Amino acid sequence: MHDLGMLRPDQRIRLIRGERVMVDWDLAELYGVPPKVLLQAVRRNKVRFPRDFMFQVTRAEYLSLRSQIVTLEGGRGRHRKYLPYVFTEQGVAMLSSVLRSPRAVRVNIEVMRAFVRMRAMLGEHETLARRIDKLERKYDRRFKVVFDAIRSLIEPAPGARPKIGFKSPQSD
């Protein structure tokens, strides 16, 4: 997707409420339109976007999303008046029936491929976890510590997220 700029769809898929989603501002950037234009097209076709295709984030979810952005532009009128919407894989696919420019077609293809790659990676993760379980049952309990350590490396702690940002030397 070289002609669509630096933004890669697979880097913009986020997990919110247990769903893999893309935020309206990321999709708008990919499509090359302002978020307002993207959401206007969605509102004109509201029947195509049920709650399992698209939903509005809560204030807490929005603050979490904003905290992940390293640089925020300051000043009056620079921030959204309303909470953003997020689109599930099905919602992104439905956008292709609403946005029909050649760029929108290319973007949708790349986004769908990103969701497929993510599913494949998760499938590989589950396969590896099953293999570890099988090996643990097969071998002596003396190796339990080893298997637990391997499991901790492939499974992030529940609710744990890597901290993003700069840590000053004074805060140590």
C-alpha positions in Angstrom: 0.0 0.0 0.0 2.9 2.3 -0.8 0.7 5.0 -2.6 -1.5 5.4 0.5 1.2 6.9 2.7 2.9 5.8 5.9 -0.2 4.6 7.7 -0.5 0.8 7.7 -4.0 -0.7 8.4 -2.6 -3.6 10.6 -1.0 -1.0 12.9 -4.3 0.7 13.4 -6.4 -2.3 14.5 -7.2 -1.9 18.2 -9.0 -4.0 20.8 -12.0 -2.3 22.3 -14.7 -4.2 24.3 -13.1 -7.5 23.2 -13.6 -6.5 19.5 -10.9 -5.8 16.9 -11.8 -2.4 15.5 -10.6 0.6 13.6 -11.2 4.1 14.8 -13.0 6.5 12.4 -10.1 9.0 12.4 -7.7 6.2 11.2 -10.1 5.0 8.5 -10.7 8.6 7.4 -6.9 9.1 7.1 -6.6 5.9 5.1 -9.4 6.9 2.8 -8.0 10.5 2.4 -11.2 12.2 3.7 -11.9 14.2 6.9 -13.6 12.1 9.7 -16.7 14.3 9.3 -17.1 13.2 5.7 -16.7 9.5 6.5 -19.3 9.7 9.3 -21.7 11.7 7.0 -21.6 8.8 4.5 -22.3 6.4 7.3 -25.2 8.4 8.7 -26.8 8.6 5.2 -26.6 4.8 5.2 -27.4 4.1 8.8 -29.3 0.9 8.1 -26.1 -0.7 6.8 -24.2 -0.2 10.1 -25.8 -2.1 13.0 -24.2 -2.1 16.5 -22.1 -5.1 15.7 -20.6 -3.3 12.7 -20.0 0.1 14.3 -20.3 1.7 17.8 -19.5 4.9 19.5 -16.8 4.7 22.2 -17.3 5.8 25.8 -15.5 8.8 27.2 -13.1 6.5 29.1 -12.4 4.5 25.9 -11.8 7.8 24.1 -9.4 9.1 26.7 -7.5 5.8 26.4 -7.3 6.1 22.7 -6.1 9.7 22.9 -3.4 8.8 25.5 -2.0 6.4 22.9 -1.3 9.2 20.5 2.1 10.7 21.2 1.5 14.2 19.8 -1.8 16.0 20.1 -2.3 19.3 18.4 -3.3 22.1 20.8 -5.6 25.0 20.3 -9.2 25.9 20.0 -11.1 23.8 17.5 -8.4 21.1 17.3 -10.3 18.4 19.1 -13.5 16.6 18.4 -16.8 17.7 19.7 -18.3 14.2 19.7 -16.9 10.8 20.8 -15.4 8.8 17.9 -17.0 5.7 16.3 -15.1 2.4 15.8 -15.8 -0.1 13.1 -15.5 -3.9 13.3 -14.2 -5.9 10.4 -17.8 -6.2 9.1 -18.3 -2.4 9.4 -15.1 -1.7 7.5 -16.3 -4.1 4.8 -19.6 -2.3 4.7 -17.8 1.0 4.2 -16.9 -0.3 0.7 -20.5 -0.1 -0.3 -20.8 3.5 1.0 -17.4 4.9 -0.2 -16.8 4.1 -3.8 -13.7 6.0 -4.9 -10.8 4.1 -6.4 -8.8 4.9 -3.3 -11.6 3.6 -1.0 -11.5 0.3 -2.9 -7.7 0.0 -2.5 -8.0 0.9 1.2 -10.7 -1.7 1.8 -8.7 -4.4 0.2 -5.7 -3.6 2.4 -7.8 -3.3 5.6 -9.4 -6.7 4.9 -6.0 -8.2 4.4 -4.8 -6.7 7.7 -7.8 -8.3 9.6 -7.0 -11.6 7.9 -3.3 -11.4 8.9 -4.3 -10.6 12.5 -6.7 -13.6 12.6 -3.9 -15.8 11.2 -1.4 -14.6 13.9 -4.0 -15.3 16.6 -4.6 -18.7 15.2 -0.8 -19.5 15.3 -0.7 -18.3 18.9 -3.6 -20.7 19.8 -1.8 -23.5 18.0 1.4 -22.9 19.9 -0.5 -22.8 23.3 -2.2 -26.2 22.5 1.2 -27.7 21.6 2.7 -26.5 24.9 -0.3 -28.0 26.8 0.2 -31.3 25.0 3.9 -31.4 25.8 3.2 -30.5 29.4 0.8 -33.5 29.7 3.3 -35.8 28.1 6.3 -34.9 30.1 7.1 -35.0 33.8 5.8 -32.3 36.2 9.4 -31.3 36.8 9.1 -29.3 33.5 6.0 -27.4 34.8 8.1 -24.3 35.6 9.6 -24.3 32.1 6.1 -24.6 30.5 4.7 -21.9 32.8 7.6 -19.6 31.8 7.0 -20.2 28.1 3.2 -19.6 28.6 3.9 -16.3 30.3 6.0 -15.2 27.4 3.3 -15.8 24.8 0.3 -14.6 26.8 0.3 -11.0 28.0 -1.0 -10.5 31.5 -4.8 -9.7 31.5 -5.3 -6.0 31.1 -1.6 -5.4 30.7 -0.7 -3.0 28.0 2.7 -1.7 27.1 3.2 1.8 28.2 3.7 4.3 25.4 5.6 7.5 25.8 8.7 9.1 27.2 9.8 8.5 30.7 12.0 11.3 32.1 15.1 10.4 34.1 13.7 12.3 37.1 10.6 10.0 37.4 12.7 6.9 38.2 
